[in-house]
Amino acid sequence: MIIGVVKEIKNNENRVGLTPSSVSELIKDLNTVYVERSAGLGSGFTDQEYLNVGAKILTDSAAVYAKSEMIVKVKEPLSSEYNLIREEQIIFTYFHFASSEELTVGMQARKAICISYETVEDQLKRLPLLIPMSEVAGRMSVQQGAKYLEKPQHGKGVLLGGVPGVPPAKVVILGGGVVGTEAAKMAA
């Protein structure tokens, strides 16, 4: 299969769809992998690292989309990417279709084959691609909450962990699923 990795263009998204080690495994299985120039930089991976494992570097996303049977992304395609997607091209990413009618209609119009990470199940009906992301979200939620308690963010100036003589903040977590459980661990 011909697999493409494009640079994420969503605001503040620095992850990359495939790491060099993942690309290496795909190439060992006789796949061809094209990576958009600088696609991995936000995650700390250079083009040379991709070249070292056998990937081919292309100058822009349009070239990667044009040559690839499957595109591996982190986040859903943005509207500016829709016209790059071909009919029957596989797009493997987090889609979250339920939250975006525009995205759903856009992918239907392109007649793409969309595989959503968040719906992939293992034999035990677990969600092996969604669970780790939910764990990260739970952990980050406490970090973000602490940030917005700070005075510079117009918070009350509460230090989440407290200091000697000042009690720690009280934290309320709504929900006890994967996200809530991880948030509780961090808050504790």
DRENFILO-868108 format. One record per residue (C-alpha): residue number from 1; x, y, z. Coordinates in nm, 4 decimals. Layout:
BEGIN
<pt><pos>NUM</pos><X>X</X><Y>Y</Y><Z>Z</Z></pt>
...
// end
This chain:
BEGIN
<pt><pos>1</pos><X>0.0000</X><Y>0.0000</Y><Z>0.0000</Z></pt>
<pt><pos>2</pos><X>0.1087</X><Y>0.3581</Y><Z>-0.0568</Z></pt>
<pt><pos>3</pos><X>0.0709</X><Y>0.5506</Y><Z>0.2691</Z></pt>
<pt><pos>4</pos><X>0.1011</X><Y>0.9251</Y><Z>0.3148</Z></pt>
<pt><pos>5</pos><X>0.1725</X><Y>1.1392</Y><Z>0.6177</Z></pt>
<pt><pos>6</pos><X>0.0913</X><Y>1.5090</Y><Z>0.5939</Z></pt>
<pt><pos>7</pos><X>0.1774</X><Y>1.7955</Y><Z>0.8251</Z></pt>
<pt><pos>8</pos><X>-0.1088</X><Y>1.8767</Y><Z>1.0593</Z></pt>
<pt><pos>9</pos><X>-0.2467</X><Y>2.2237</Y><Z>0.9905</Z></pt>
<pt><pos>10</pos><X>-0.5030</X><Y>2.2503</Y><Z>1.2694</Z></pt>
<pt><pos>11</pos><X>-0.4170</X><Y>2.5341</Y><Z>1.5074</Z></pt>
<pt><pos>12</pos><X>-0.1827</X><Y>2.4238</Y><Z>1.7889</Z></pt>
<pt><pos>13</pos><X>-0.1630</X><Y>2.0655</Y><Z>1.6603</Z></pt>
<pt><pos>14</pos><X>0.1992</X><Y>1.9570</Y><Z>1.6640</Z></pt>
<pt><pos>15</pos><X>0.1638</X><Y>1.5807</Y><Z>1.6518</Z></pt>
<pt><pos>16</pos><X>0.2374</X><Y>1.3670</Y><Z>1.3476</Z></pt>
<pt><pos>17</pos><X>0.0378</X><Y>1.0717</Y><Z>1.2139</Z></pt>
<pt><pos>18</pos><X>0.3316</X><Y>0.8301</Y><Z>1.2049</Z></pt>
<pt><pos>19</pos><X>0.6643</X><Y>0.8324</Y><Z>1.3842</Z></pt>
<pt><pos>20</pos><X>0.9810</X><Y>0.7179</Y><Z>1.2066</Z></pt>
<pt><pos>21</pos><X>0.9656</X><Y>0.3857</Y><Z>1.3952</Z></pt>
<pt><pos>22</pos><X>0.6080</X><Y>0.3289</Y><Z>1.2731</Z></pt>
<pt><pos>23</pos><X>0.7141</X><Y>0.4154</Y><Z>0.9194</Z></pt>
<pt><pos>24</pos><X>0.9997</X><Y>0.1656</Y><Z>0.9497</Z></pt>
<pt><pos>25</pos><X>0.7542</X><Y>-0.1129</Y><Z>1.0390</Z></pt>
<pt><pos>26</pos><X>0.5262</X><Y>-0.0244</Y><Z>0.7483</Z></pt>
<pt><pos>27</pos><X>0.8194</X><Y>-0.0272</Y><Z>0.5064</Z></pt>
<pt><pos>28</pos><X>0.9345</X><Y>-0.3661</Y><Z>0.6419</Z></pt>
<pt><pos>29</pos><X>0.5885</X><Y>-0.4917</Y><Z>0.5411</Z></pt>
<pt><pos>30</pos><X>0.6593</X><Y>-0.3682</Y><Z>0.1860</Z></pt>
<pt><pos>31</pos><X>0.4490</X><Y>-0.0519</Y><Z>0.1996</Z></pt>
<pt><pos>32</pos><X>0.5667</X><Y>0.2737</Y><Z>0.0457</Z></pt>
<pt><pos>33</pos><X>0.5480</X><Y>0.5768</Y><Z>0.2755</Z></pt>
<pt><pos>34</pos><X>0.5488</X><Y>0.9391</Y><Z>0.1642</Z></pt>
<pt><pos>35</pos><X>0.5953</X><Y>1.2081</Y><Z>0.4278</Z></pt>
<pt><pos>36</pos><X>0.5339</X><Y>1.5768</Y><Z>0.3721</Z></pt>
<pt><pos>37</pos><X>0.8454</X><Y>1.7845</Y><Z>0.4328</Z></pt>
<pt><pos>38</pos><X>0.8673</X><Y>1.8954</Y><Z>0.7987</Z></pt>
<pt><pos>39</pos><X>0.5568</X><Y>1.6926</Y><Z>0.8967</Z></pt>
<pt><pos>40</pos><X>0.7291</X><Y>1.5516</Y><Z>1.2036</Z></pt>
<pt><pos>41</pos><X>0.9086</X><Y>1.8619</Y><Z>1.3305</Z></pt>
<pt><pos>42</pos><X>0.6374</X><Y>1.9562</Y><Z>1.5802</Z></pt>
<pt><pos>43</pos><X>0.6844</X><Y>1.6156</Y><Z>1.7437</Z></pt>
<pt><pos>44</pos><X>1.0632</X><Y>1.6335</Y><Z>1.7293</Z></pt>
<pt><pos>45</pos><X>1.1201</X><Y>1.4148</Y><Z>1.4207</Z></pt>
<pt><pos>46</pos><X>1.3357</X><Y>1.5411</Y><Z>1.1347</Z></pt>
<pt><pos>47</pos><X>1.2950</X><Y>1.4622</Y><Z>0.7675</Z></pt>
<pt><pos>48</pos><X>1.6301</X><Y>1.2843</Y><Z>0.7869</Z></pt>
<pt><pos>49</pos><X>1.4916</X><Y>1.0433</Y><Z>1.0473</Z></pt>
<pt><pos>50</pos><X>1.2114</X><Y>0.9510</Y><Z>0.8075</Z></pt>
<pt><pos>51</pos><X>1.4566</X><Y>0.9177</Y><Z>0.5192</Z></pt>
<pt><pos>52</pos><X>1.6783</X><Y>0.6925</Y><Z>0.7341</Z></pt>
<pt><pos>53</pos><X>1.3982</X><Y>0.4377</Y><Z>0.7720</Z></pt>
<pt><pos>54</pos><X>1.3067</X><Y>0.4425</Y><Z>0.4031</Z></pt>
<pt><pos>55</pos><X>1.0338</X><Y>0.7048</Y><Z>0.3697</Z></pt>
<pt><pos>56</pos><X>1.0232</X><Y>0.9401</Y><Z>0.0745</Z></pt>
<pt><pos>57</pos><X>0.9882</X><Y>1.3116</Y><Z>0.1493</Z></pt>
<pt><pos>58</pos><X>0.7560</X><Y>1.5209</Y><Z>-0.0678</Z></pt>
<pt><pos>59</pos><X>0.7482</X><Y>1.8993</Y><Z>-0.0716</Z></pt>
<pt><pos>60</pos><X>0.3816</X><Y>1.9601</Y><Z>0.0122</Z></pt>
<pt><pos>61</pos><X>0.0582</X><Y>1.7983</Y><Z>0.1229</Z></pt>
<pt><pos>62</pos><X>-0.0945</X><Y>1.8111</Y><Z>-0.2256</Z></pt>
<pt><pos>63</pos><X>0.1826</X><Y>1.5834</Y><Z>-0.3529</Z></pt>
<pt><pos>64</pos><X>0.1370</X><Y>1.3418</Y><Z>-0.0619</Z></pt>
<pt><pos>65</pos><X>-0.2398</X><Y>1.3231</Y><Z>-0.1122</Z></pt>
<pt><pos>66</pos><X>-0.1943</X><Y>1.2763</Y><Z>-0.4884</Z></pt>
<pt><pos>67</pos><X>0.0429</X><Y>0.9783</Y><Z>-0.4521</Z></pt>
<pt><pos>68</pos><X>-0.1110</X><Y>0.7995</Y><Z>-0.1517</Z></pt>
<pt><pos>69</pos><X>-0.3806</X><Y>0.5354</Y><Z>-0.1257</Z></pt>
<pt><pos>70</pos><X>-0.4124</X><Y>0.6011</Y><Z>0.2475</Z></pt>
<pt><pos>71</pos><X>-0.3447</X><Y>0.9169</Y><Z>0.4468</Z></pt>
<pt><pos>72</pos><X>-0.2594</X><Y>0.8822</Y><Z>0.8159</Z></pt>
<pt><pos>73</pos><X>-0.3295</X><Y>1.1971</Y><Z>1.0180</Z></pt>
<pt><pos>74</pos><X>-0.3802</X><Y>1.2881</Y><Z>1.3814</Z></pt>
<pt><pos>75</pos><X>-0.6727</X><Y>1.5278</Y><Z>1.3464</Z></pt>
<pt><pos>76</pos><X>-0.9610</X><Y>1.5475</Y><Z>1.1026</Z></pt>
<pt><pos>77</pos><X>-0.9042</X><Y>1.7112</Y><Z>0.7646</Z></pt>
<pt><pos>78</pos><X>-0.9823</X><Y>2.0812</Y><Z>0.7613</Z></pt>
<pt><pos>79</pos><X>-1.2014</X><Y>2.2271</Y><Z>0.4873</Z></pt>
<pt><pos>80</pos><X>-0.8912</X><Y>2.3522</Y><Z>0.3048</Z></pt>
<pt><pos>81</pos><X>-0.7811</X><Y>1.9872</Y><Z>0.2689</Z></pt>
<pt><pos>82</pos><X>-1.1094</X><Y>1.8443</Y><Z>0.1387</Z></pt>
<pt><pos>83</pos><X>-1.0267</X><Y>1.9082</Y><Z>-0.2281</Z></pt>
<pt><pos>84</pos><X>-0.7018</X><Y>1.7098</Y><Z>-0.1901</Z></pt>
<pt><pos>85</pos><X>-0.8889</X><Y>1.3910</Y><Z>-0.0970</Z></pt>
<pt><pos>86</pos><X>-0.9737</X><Y>1.1551</Y><Z>-0.3805</Z></pt>
<pt><pos>87</pos><X>-1.2683</X><Y>0.9199</Y><Z>-0.4150</Z></pt>
<pt><pos>88</pos><X>-1.1968</X><Y>0.5859</Y><Z>-0.2418</Z></pt>
<pt><pos>89</pos><X>-0.8857</X><Y>0.7278</Y><Z>-0.0726</Z></pt>
<pt><pos>90</pos><X>-0.8537</X><Y>0.5978</Y><Z>0.2829</Z></pt>
<pt><pos>91</pos><X>-0.8232</X><Y>0.8643</Y><Z>0.5516</Z></pt>
<pt><pos>92</pos><X>-0.7199</X><Y>0.7241</Y><Z>0.8911</Z></pt>
<pt><pos>93</pos><X>-0.7463</X><Y>0.9793</Y><Z>1.1723</Z></pt>
<pt><pos>94</pos><X>-0.9542</X><Y>1.1036</Y><Z>1.4634</Z></pt>
<pt><pos>95</pos><X>-1.2691</X><Y>1.2262</Y><Z>1.2903</Z></pt>
<pt><pos>96</pos><X>-1.5280</X><Y>1.2921</Y><Z>1.5644</Z></pt>
<pt><pos>97</pos><X>-1.7997</X><Y>1.3123</Y><Z>1.2976</Z></pt>
<pt><pos>98</pos><X>-2.0747</X><Y>1.3621</Y><Z>1.5561</Z></pt>
<pt><pos>99</pos><X>-1.9387</X><Y>1.7077</Y><Z>1.6344</Z></pt>
<pt><pos>100</pos><X>-1.9093</X><Y>1.8383</Y><Z>1.2779</Z></pt>
<pt><pos>101</pos><X>-2.1767</X><Y>1.8212</Y><Z>1.0126</Z></pt>
<pt><pos>102</pos><X>-1.9461</X><Y>2.0128</Y><Z>0.7738</Z></pt>
<pt><pos>103</pos><X>-1.6769</X><Y>1.7446</Y><Z>0.8066</Z></pt>
<pt><pos>104</pos><X>-1.9280</X><Y>1.4622</Y><Z>0.7651</Z></pt>
<pt><pos>105</pos><X>-2.0807</X><Y>1.6158</Y><Z>0.4530</Z></pt>
<pt><pos>106</pos><X>-1.7340</X><Y>1.7034</Y><Z>0.3189</Z></pt>
<pt><pos>107</pos><X>-1.6066</X><Y>1.3470</Y><Z>0.3481</Z></pt>
<pt><pos>108</pos><X>-1.9274</X><Y>1.2073</Y><Z>0.1989</Z></pt>
<pt><pos>109</pos><X>-1.8925</X><Y>1.4459</Y><Z>-0.0953</Z></pt>
<pt><pos>110</pos><X>-1.5329</X><Y>1.3325</Y><Z>-0.1508</Z></pt>
<pt><pos>111</pos><X>-1.6462</X><Y>0.9669</Y><Z>-0.1275</Z></pt>
<pt><pos>112</pos><X>-1.3466</X><Y>0.8966</Y><Z>0.0942</Z></pt>
<pt><pos>113</pos><X>-1.3080</X><Y>0.5805</Y><Z>0.2994</Z></pt>
<pt><pos>114</pos><X>-1.2904</X><Y>0.7213</Y><Z>0.6504</Z></pt>
<pt><pos>115</pos><X>-1.1536</X><Y>0.5146</Y><Z>0.9366</Z></pt>
<pt><pos>116</pos><X>-1.1953</X><Y>0.6911</Y><Z>1.2695</Z></pt>
<pt><pos>117</pos><X>-0.9388</X><Y>0.6073</Y><Z>1.5363</Z></pt>
<pt><pos>118</pos><X>-1.2034</X><Y>0.6646</Y><Z>1.8023</Z></pt>
<pt><pos>119</pos><X>-1.4197</X><Y>0.3789</Y><Z>1.6701</Z></pt>
<pt><pos>120</pos><X>-1.1518</X><Y>0.1093</Y><Z>1.6249</Z></pt>
<pt><pos>121</pos><X>-1.2259</X><Y>-0.1823</Y><Z>1.8590</Z></pt>
<pt><pos>122</pos><X>-1.0177</X><Y>-0.4808</Y><Z>1.9623</Z></pt>
<pt><pos>123</pos><X>-1.1526</X><Y>-0.8352</Y><Z>2.0090</Z></pt>
<pt><pos>124</pos><X>-1.2783</X><Y>-0.7451</Y><Z>2.3579</Z></pt>
<pt><pos>125</pos><X>-1.4681</X><Y>-0.4403</Y><Z>2.2249</Z></pt>
<pt><pos>126</pos><X>-1.2210</X><Y>-0.2017</Y><Z>2.3896</Z></pt>
<pt><pos>127</pos><X>-1.1123</X><Y>0.1185</Y><Z>2.2156</Z></pt>
<pt><pos>128</pos><X>-0.7313</X><Y>0.0865</Y><Z>2.2011</Z></pt>
<pt><pos>129</pos><X>-0.6780</X><Y>0.4090</Y><Z>2.0063</Z></pt>
<pt><pos>130</pos><X>-0.9271</X><Y>0.6242</Y><Z>2.1960</Z></pt>
<pt><pos>131</pos><X>-0.8350</X><Y>0.5173</Y><Z>2.5498</Z></pt>
<pt><pos>132</pos><X>-0.4788</X><Y>0.6607</Y><Z>2.5490</Z></pt>
<pt><pos>133</pos><X>-0.6049</X><Y>0.9909</Y><Z>2.4083</Z></pt>
<pt><pos>134</pos><X>-0.8723</X><Y>1.0036</Y><Z>2.6784</Z></pt>
<pt><pos>135</pos><X>-0.6056</X><Y>0.9399</Y><Z>2.9406</Z></pt>
<pt><pos>136</pos><X>-0.4055</X><Y>1.2328</Y><Z>2.8066</Z></pt>
<pt><pos>137</pos><X>-0.7161</X><Y>1.4539</Y><Z>2.8030</Z></pt>
<pt><pos>138</pos><X>-0.7928</X><Y>1.3715</Y><Z>3.1655</Z></pt>
<pt><pos>139</pos><X>-0.4404</X><Y>1.4462</Y><Z>3.2763</Z></pt>
<pt><pos>140</pos><X>-0.4265</X><Y>1.7706</Y><Z>3.0795</Z></pt>
<pt><pos>141</pos><X>-0.7626</X><Y>1.8868</Y><Z>3.2152</Z></pt>
<pt><pos>142</pos><X>-0.6175</X><Y>1.9299</Y><Z>3.5643</Z></pt>
<pt><pos>143</pos><X>-0.3152</X><Y>2.1110</Y><Z>3.4238</Z></pt>
<pt><pos>144</pos><X>-0.5436</X><Y>2.3476</Y><Z>3.2333</Z></pt>
<pt><pos>145</pos><X>-0.7676</X><Y>2.3970</Y><Z>3.5349</Z></pt>
<pt><pos>146</pos><X>-0.4663</X><Y>2.4901</Y><Z>3.7464</Z></pt>
<pt><pos>147</pos><X>-0.3548</X><Y>2.7394</Y><Z>3.4824</Z></pt>
<pt><pos>148</pos><X>-0.6921</X><Y>2.9143</Y><Z>3.4815</Z></pt>
<pt><pos>149</pos><X>-0.6873</X><Y>2.9467</Y><Z>3.8601</Z></pt>
<pt><pos>150</pos><X>-0.3854</X><Y>3.1789</Y><Z>3.8252</Z></pt>
<pt><pos>151</pos><X>-0.4308</X><Y>3.5558</Y><Z>3.8572</Z></pt>
<pt><pos>152</pos><X>-0.2755</X><Y>3.6304</Y><Z>3.5149</Z></pt>
<pt><pos>153</pos><X>-0.5575</X><Y>3.4214</Y><Z>3.3637</Z></pt>
<pt><pos>154</pos><X>-0.8147</X><Y>3.6174</Y><Z>3.5692</Z></pt>
<pt><pos>155</pos><X>-0.8493</X><Y>3.3307</Y><Z>3.8148</Z></pt>
<pt><pos>156</pos><X>-0.8780</X><Y>3.3565</Y><Z>4.1909</Z></pt>
<pt><pos>157</pos><X>-0.5056</X><Y>3.3042</Y><Z>4.2461</Z></pt>
<pt><pos>158</pos><X>-0.5514</X><Y>2.9582</Y><Z>4.3941</Z></pt>
<pt><pos>159</pos><X>-0.2486</X><Y>2.7287</Y><Z>4.3941</Z></pt>
<pt><pos>160</pos><X>-0.3878</X><Y>2.3858</Y><Z>4.3100</Z></pt>
<pt><pos>161</pos><X>-0.1432</X><Y>2.1987</Y><Z>4.5331</Z></pt>
<pt><pos>162</pos><X>-0.1384</X><Y>2.4553</Y><Z>4.8129</Z></pt>
<pt><pos>163</pos><X>0.1692</X><Y>2.5471</Y><Z>5.0196</Z></pt>
<pt><pos>164</pos><X>0.2506</X><Y>2.5053</Y><Z>5.3898</Z></pt>
<pt><pos>165</pos><X>-0.0168</X><Y>2.6974</Y><Z>5.5790</Z></pt>
<pt><pos>166</pos><X>-0.2429</X><Y>2.7277</Y><Z>5.2729</Z></pt>
<pt><pos>167</pos><X>-0.4683</X><Y>2.4334</Y><Z>5.1882</Z></pt>
<pt><pos>168</pos><X>-0.4777</X><Y>2.2907</Y><Z>4.8358</Z></pt>
<pt><pos>169</pos><X>-0.7661</X><Y>2.3744</Y><Z>4.6064</Z></pt>
<pt><pos>170</pos><X>-1.0815</X><Y>2.1652</Y><Z>4.6069</Z></pt>
<pt><pos>171</pos><X>-1.1327</X><Y>1.9876</Y><Z>4.2761</Z></pt>
<pt><pos>172</pos><X>-1.4634</X><Y>1.8639</Y><Z>4.1380</Z></pt>
<pt><pos>173</pos><X>-1.4583</X><Y>1.6142</Y><Z>3.8521</Z></pt>
<pt><pos>174</pos><X>-1.7739</X><Y>1.5376</Y><Z>3.6583</Z></pt>
<pt><pos>175</pos><X>-1.7735</X><Y>1.1824</Y><Z>3.5243</Z></pt>
<pt><pos>176</pos><X>-1.5835</X><Y>0.8721</Y><Z>3.6198</Z></pt>
<pt><pos>177</pos><X>-1.4849</X><Y>0.7276</Y><Z>3.2834</Z></pt>
<pt><pos>178</pos><X>-1.1326</X><Y>0.7181</Y><Z>3.1454</Z></pt>
<pt><pos>179</pos><X>-1.1007</X><Y>1.0984</Y><Z>3.1310</Z></pt>
<pt><pos>180</pos><X>-1.2462</X><Y>1.1506</Y><Z>3.4781</Z></pt>
<pt><pos>181</pos><X>-1.0361</X><Y>0.8760</Y><Z>3.6335</Z></pt>
<pt><pos>182</pos><X>-0.7132</X><Y>1.0226</Y><Z>3.4952</Z></pt>
<pt><pos>183</pos><X>-0.8173</X><Y>1.3726</Y><Z>3.6020</Z></pt>
<pt><pos>184</pos><X>-0.8787</X><Y>1.2432</Y><Z>3.9560</Z></pt>
<pt><pos>185</pos><X>-0.5349</X><Y>1.0790</Y><Z>3.9652</Z></pt>
<pt><pos>186</pos><X>-0.3690</X><Y>1.4043</Y><Z>3.8633</Z></pt>
<pt><pos>187</pos><X>-0.5755</X><Y>1.6172</Y><Z>4.0999</Z></pt>
<pt><pos>188</pos><X>-0.4953</X><Y>1.3848</Y><Z>4.3910</Z></pt>
// end
